Amino acid sequence: MRLSKACRAGWPRKTLRRRFRITLNSMALRLYVATTSPGKLRDFRTAARAYSVAIEPLPGIESIAAPEEDGDTFQANATLKAIYYSRFAPGEMVLADDSGLEVDALQGAPGVRSARYASDSGLVDSPDANDNTDVWNNMVLLQRMATIPAAQRTARYRCVLAAARDGDLYHTAQGAVEGIILEAPHGTGGFGYDPLFYLPELDRTMAEIDLETKLSLSHRGRALVALLPLLAM
């Protein structure tokens, strides 16, 4: 039974978390994540801690050629990566994610192109320059939203997480954080679109909140929390 369905059936959430944690512990579950990003690993490990699940980077991933992410949805890219990388760790459960920013007024853009939003527009750093990808991405986003009124600047960070073993897909799950795109950046923390991503309930951008609070809101963490009960079934 999925966590959400069980909750709707009247099971207390704390009881369900305890039962899933016991089940996962009995499986001695270890999950490999197909990423070299310290930030992503931190998000996943923080979320998994409550379930006593071990999260590790896929061994040798630095030497594995990355697959082409040619899907047009987060789920398509997460799935193809999970299936691809799972073949390099026989018998192990491997996770892969695809995530980014969806802006309602831009029909979901930048979406799967979030990390390449500026380069898609022709803005690329010279080889000898510092990496200004985040700066360019934010600039392009602001330009394309210049005429969008405040009430229509809703957006979300979304993550889809896929789990596969030996080339077979097991489950996918997703997590999201809702926010509003500001007209100018605020804050110096975080990365990506964080300085523009405003959280109304906190009256702060993602770039202005402390790390502990940010981890508690992580769309990647929420996707993992949604996925873990499925893996325990």
C-alpha positions as CSV (number, residue, x, y, z in Angstrom):
1,M,0.0,0.0,0.0
2,R,1.4,3.4,-1.0
3,L,2.0,5.9,1.8
4,S,-0.6,8.4,0.5
5,K,-3.3,5.8,0.0
6,A,-2.6,4.3,3.4
7,C,-3.0,7.8,5.0
8,R,-6.3,8.3,3.1
9,A,-7.4,5.0,4.5
10,G,-7.0,6.3,8.0
11,W,-3.5,5.1,9.0
12,P,-1.6,7.6,11.1
13,R,1.4,9.0,9.1
14,K,3.8,8.4,12.0
15,T,2.8,4.8,12.2
16,L,3.2,4.3,8.5
17,R,6.7,5.9,8.5
18,R,7.7,3.5,11.4
19,R,6.3,0.5,9.5
20,F,8.1,1.4,6.3
21,R,11.3,2.1,8.2
22,I,11.2,-1.3,9.8
23,T,10.5,-2.9,6.4
24,L,13.4,-1.1,4.8
25,N,15.7,-1.9,7.6
26,S,14.8,-5.6,7.3
27,M,15.9,-5.3,3.6
28,A,19.2,-3.7,4.6
29,L,18.4,-1.3,1.7
30,R,21.3,0.5,0.0
31,L,20.6,2.7,-3.0
32,Y,23.1,4.0,-5.5
33,V,22.4,7.4,-7.0
34,A,23.6,8.2,-10.5
35,T,25.1,11.6,-9.8
36,T,28.4,13.3,-9.1
37,S,26.6,16.4,-7.6
38,P,27.4,16.9,-3.9
39,G,24.2,19.0,-3.6
40,K,22.0,16.2,-5.0
41,L,23.6,13.6,-2.7
42,R,23.1,15.8,0.3
43,D,19.4,16.3,-0.5
44,F,18.9,12.5,-1.0
45,R,20.8,11.6,2.1
46,T,19.0,14.1,4.3
47,A,15.6,12.7,3.2
48,A,16.7,9.1,3.5
49,R,18.1,9.5,7.0
50,A,14.6,9.2,8.6
51,Y,14.3,5.8,7.0
52,S,17.8,4.5,7.8
53,V,18.5,4.0,4.2
54,A,22.1,4.2,2.8
55,I,22.5,6.5,-0.1
56,E,25.8,6.3,-2.1
57,P,27.0,7.6,-5.4
58,L,27.1,5.0,-8.2
59,P,30.6,3.5,-8.1
60,G,32.8,4.6,-10.9
61,I,30.2,7.0,-12.4
62,E,33.0,9.5,-13.2
63,S,34.3,7.1,-15.8
64,I,30.9,6.2,-17.3
65,A,29.9,8.1,-20.4
66,A,26.7,9.9,-19.8
67,P,23.6,9.0,-21.9
68,E,22.0,11.6,-24.1
69,E,19.1,13.2,-22.2
70,D,16.7,13.6,-25.1
71,G,13.4,13.1,-23.3
72,D,10.9,15.9,-23.4
73,T,9.7,15.3,-19.8
74,F,11.5,15.0,-16.4
75,Q,10.1,11.4,-16.1
76,A,11.4,10.4,-19.5
77,N,14.9,11.6,-18.7
78,A,15.0,10.2,-15.2
79,T,13.8,6.8,-16.5
80,L,16.3,6.6,-19.3
81,K,19.2,7.5,-16.9
82,A,18.1,5.0,-14.2
83,I,17.8,2.2,-16.7
84,Y,21.1,3.1,-18.4
85,Y,23.2,3.5,-15.2
86,S,21.7,0.4,-13.5
87,R,23.5,-1.8,-16.0
88,F,26.8,-0.7,-14.5
89,A,25.9,-2.0,-11.0
90,P,24.6,-5.6,-11.5
91,G,22.1,-6.6,-8.8
92,E,21.9,-3.1,-7.2
93,M,19.0,-0.6,-7.1
94,V,20.1,2.5,-8.9
95,L,18.3,5.9,-8.7
96,A,18.5,8.7,-11.3
97,D,16.7,12.0,-11.2
98,D,15.8,14.8,-13.6
99,S,14.7,18.1,-12.1
100,G,14.3,21.7,-12.9
101,L,12.1,24.8,-12.9
102,E,8.6,25.0,-14.3
103,V,7.1,28.5,-14.9
104,D,3.4,28.5,-15.5
105,A,3.4,31.7,-17.6
106,L,6.0,30.2,-19.9
107,Q,4.0,27.0,-20.4
108,G,6.3,25.0,-18.1
109,A,9.6,26.3,-19.4
110,P,12.5,26.1,-18.8
111,G,11.5,22.6,-17.7
112,V,13.9,19.9,-18.8
113,R,16.1,22.6,-20.3
114,S,16.6,24.4,-17.0
115,A,20.3,23.9,-16.9
116,R,20.7,24.8,-20.6
117,Y,18.2,27.6,-20.8
118,A,20.7,30.3,-21.6
119,S,22.9,28.1,-23.9
120,D,19.7,27.3,-25.9
121,S,19.5,31.1,-26.5
122,G,23.2,31.2,-27.6
123,L,24.7,32.5,-24.4
124,V,27.8,30.4,-23.7
125,D,30.9,31.2,-21.6
126,S,34.3,31.4,-23.3
127,P,36.6,28.5,-22.4
128,D,38.8,30.7,-20.2
129,A,35.9,32.4,-18.3
130,N,34.5,31.4,-14.9
131,D,31.3,29.4,-15.1
132,N,28.4,31.9,-15.3
133,T,25.7,29.5,-16.3
134,D,23.4,30.3,-13.4
135,V,23.8,34.1,-14.1
136,W,22.9,33.6,-17.8
137,N,20.0,31.3,-17.0
138,N,18.5,33.8,-14.6
139,M,19.0,36.7,-17.0
140,V,17.2,34.9,-19.8
141,L,14.4,33.9,-17.4
142,L,14.0,37.5,-16.3
143,Q,14.0,38.8,-19.9
144,R,11.2,36.3,-20.9
145,M,9.1,37.2,-17.9
146,A,9.6,41.0,-18.2
147,T,5.9,41.7,-19.1
148,I,4.4,39.0,-16.8
149,P,2.4,40.5,-13.9
150,A,3.1,39.5,-10.3
151,A,-0.1,37.4,-10.0
152,Q,0.9,35.2,-13.0
153,R,4.5,34.5,-12.0
154,T,3.8,31.2,-10.2
155,A,6.4,28.4,-10.6
156,R,7.7,25.3,-9.1
157,Y,10.9,23.3,-8.7
158,R,10.1,19.7,-9.7
159,C,12.0,16.5,-9.4
160,V,11.2,13.1,-10.9
161,L,13.2,10.2,-9.4
162,A,13.4,6.7,-11.1
163,A,14.6,3.4,-9.6
164,A,16.0,0.6,-11.8
165,R,17.9,-2.6,-11.4
166,D,19.8,-4.5,-14.1
167,G,18.2,-2.4,-16.8
168,D,14.6,-2.8,-15.6
169,L,12.6,0.1,-14.3
170,Y,10.9,-0.5,-10.9
171,H,9.2,2.7,-9.9
172,T,9.2,6.5,-10.4
173,A,8.1,9.2,-8.0
174,Q,8.1,13.0,-7.9
175,G,8.4,15.9,-5.6
176,A,7.8,19.6,-6.0
177,V,8.2,23.0,-4.2
178,E,5.8,25.8,-5.2
179,G,7.0,29.4,-5.4
180,I,6.9,32.7,-7.3
181,I,9.5,34.1,-9.7
182,L,10.6,37.6,-8.6
183,E,11.5,40.5,-10.9
184,A,15.0,40.7,-9.5
185,P,17.3,38.3,-7.6
186,H,17.5,38.3,-3.8
187,G,20.0,36.4,-1.7
188,T,23.4,34.9,-2.4
189,G,23.0,31.4,-1.2
190,G,21.9,28.3,-3.2
191,F,22.4,27.9,-6.9
192,G,20.5,27.8,-10.1
193,Y,17.3,29.8,-10.0
194,D,17.3,30.1,-6.2
195,P,17.8,33.9,-6.1
196,L,14.6,34.4,-8.1
197,F,12.5,31.6,-6.5
198,Y,10.4,33.2,-3.8
199,L,8.7,31.2,-1.1
200,P,5.6,33.1,0.1
201,E,5.1,31.1,3.3
202,L,8.7,32.0,4.4
203,D,8.9,35.5,2.8
204,R,12.3,34.5,1.5
205,T,13.8,33.2,-1.7
206,M,15.6,29.9,-1.9
207,A,18.8,31.8,-1.9
208,E,18.0,33.5,1.4
209,I,17.0,30.6,3.6
210,D,19.5,28.5,5.7
211,L,20.7,25.1,4.5
212,E,18.6,23.2,7.1
213,T,15.4,24.8,6.0
214,K,16.2,24.4,2.3
215,L,16.9,20.7,2.8
216,S,13.5,20.3,4.5
217,L,11.9,21.8,1.4
218,S,14.0,20.0,-1.2
219,H,12.0,18.7,-4.2
220,R,14.6,15.9,-4.6
221,G,14.1,15.0,-0.9
222,R,10.3,14.9,-1.4
223,A,10.6,12.7,-4.5
224,L,12.8,10.3,-2.5
225,V,10.3,10.2,0.4
226,A,7.6,9.3,-2.1
227,L,9.7,6.6,-3.7
228,L,11.0,4.8,-0.7
229,P,7.7,3.2,0.4
230,L,7.3,1.9,-3.2
231,L,10.6,0.1,-3.0
232,A,9.6,-1.5,0.3
233,M,6.6,-3.2,-1.2
